[in-house]
């Protein structure tokens, strides 16, 4: 059996501690605009979840199952100046700023950044 006086006391204590909004009916502050915004947020969340799910899907590539996400990634690990492949993290900084690996930066760019950024590159050796 419910004791309505006890429930009222709990509500009053909650209201004193957390404010009026803590005990009012949630529908009291809901409007058509809030409903529309909420539905748009749900649609965005659903589309993000679908995109993440697609990225995690596996496809067969050369006899192996590989994530679609990996196949779509373009890797910039090959230095356009010396054509060496690098796993080094420090090369990433120089690749993004100067489009060359760390070794090429030391040999060709350091101290001559303006010339490099203007488009100068060393001649290719034959």
matplotlib code that plots the C-alpha trace (Angstrom):
import matplotlib.pyplot as plt

x = [0.0, 1.4, 1.9, 1.3, 2.5, 5.8, 6.0, 5.2, 8.0, 10.5, 9.4, 9.8, 13.2, 14.3, 12.9, 14.8, 18.0, 17.9, 15.3, 11.9, 12.8, 13.8, 10.2, 8.2, 6.7, 9.2, 6.4, 5.9, 8.9, 8.6, 7.6, 7.2, 10.6, 12.3, 10.7, 11.9, 15.5, 15.5, 14.4, 17.1, 19.7, 18.5, 18.8, 22.4, 23.4, 21.9, 23.7, 27.0, 26.5, 25.8, 28.9, 31.0, 29.4, 30.3, 33.9, 34.3, 32.9, 35.5, 36.1, 38.3, 41.4, 44.1, 42.7, 42.6, 39.8, 40.6, 38.6, 37.1, 38.4, 42.0, 41.4, 40.1, 43.0, 45.7, 49.0, 51.6, 54.6, 56.6, 58.9, 58.4, 62.0, 64.0, 61.3, 62.0, 59.2, 59.1, 57.4, 58.9, 56.6, 59.0, 58.7, 55.0, 55.7, 58.0, 55.7, 52.8, 54.8, 57.5, 56.4, 59.6, 61.1, 63.3, 66.5, 65.6, 64.6, 68.1, 69.9, 67.8, 65.5, 67.0, 68.1, 66.5, 62.8, 61.7, 63.4, 61.8, 58.3, 58.6, 58.9, 62.6, 63.5, 66.8, 67.5, 66.7, 69.8, 69.7]
y = [0.0, 3.4, 6.0, 9.3, 11.4, 9.7, 10.2, 13.9, 14.2, 12.7, 15.1, 18.1, 17.0, 16.5, 19.9, 21.6, 19.9, 20.0, 22.7, 22.9, 21.2, 18.0, 17.2, 18.5, 16.4, 16.2, 17.0, 20.4, 21.9, 19.9, 21.7, 20.9, 22.7, 20.5, 17.4, 18.3, 19.0, 15.7, 13.8, 15.5, 14.5, 10.9, 10.9, 12.3, 9.7, 6.9, 8.0, 8.2, 4.7, 3.4, 5.0, 3.5, 0.1, 0.3, 1.3, -1.8, -4.1, -6.5, -7.2, -9.8, -8.4, -10.7, -13.6, -11.8, -10.1, -6.4, -3.6, -1.3, 1.6, 0.5, 0.2, 3.8, 5.3, 6.9, 6.5, 9.2, 7.1, 7.3, 10.3, 12.0, 13.3, 10.2, 7.5, 5.8, 4.3, 5.3, 4.1, 6.8, 9.2, 12.1, 11.8, 12.5, 16.0, 16.8, 15.0, 17.2, 20.5, 20.0, 16.9, 15.1, 12.7, 13.8, 12.8, 14.9, 17.8, 17.7, 17.3, 19.7, 21.9, 22.9, 26.5, 26.9, 26.6, 29.5, 28.1, 24.7, 26.1, 28.1, 24.9, 24.1, 20.4, 18.6, 17.1, 13.4, 11.2, 8.9]
z = [0.0, -1.0, 1.6, -0.2, 2.7, 2.6, -1.2, -0.7, 1.9, -0.5, -3.2, -0.9, 0.2, -3.4, -4.3, -1.5, -2.4, -6.2, -7.1, -8.7, -12.0, -10.2, -9.2, -12.1, -14.9, -17.8, -20.2, -18.6, -20.3, -23.6, -26.8, -30.5, -31.2, -28.6, -30.1, -33.6, -32.3, -30.5, -33.6, -35.6, -33.0, -33.2, -37.0, -36.8, -34.2, -36.3, -39.4, -37.4, -36.1, -39.6, -40.9, -38.1, -38.8, -42.5, -41.6, -39.5, -42.2, -43.6, -47.3, -48.9, -50.5, -52.0, -49.9, -46.6, -44.7, -44.3, -42.8, -45.4, -43.4, -44.1, -47.8, -48.0, -46.2, -48.4, -46.8, -47.1, -45.9, -49.1, -49.3, -52.7, -52.6, -51.9, -52.4, -49.0, -47.0, -43.3, -40.2, -38.1, -36.2, -36.6, -40.4, -40.2, -39.0, -41.9, -44.4, -43.5, -43.4, -46.0, -48.0, -47.3, -44.6, -41.8, -43.5, -46.6, -44.3, -42.8, -46.1, -48.3, -46.3, -43.0, -43.2, -46.7, -45.8, -47.9, -51.1, -50.4, -49.8, -53.0, -54.9, -55.3, -55.2, -55.7, -59.1, -59.5, -59.8, -62.8]

ax = plt.figure().add_subplot(projection="3d")
ax.plot(x, y, z, "-o")
ax.set_aspect("equal")
plt.show()
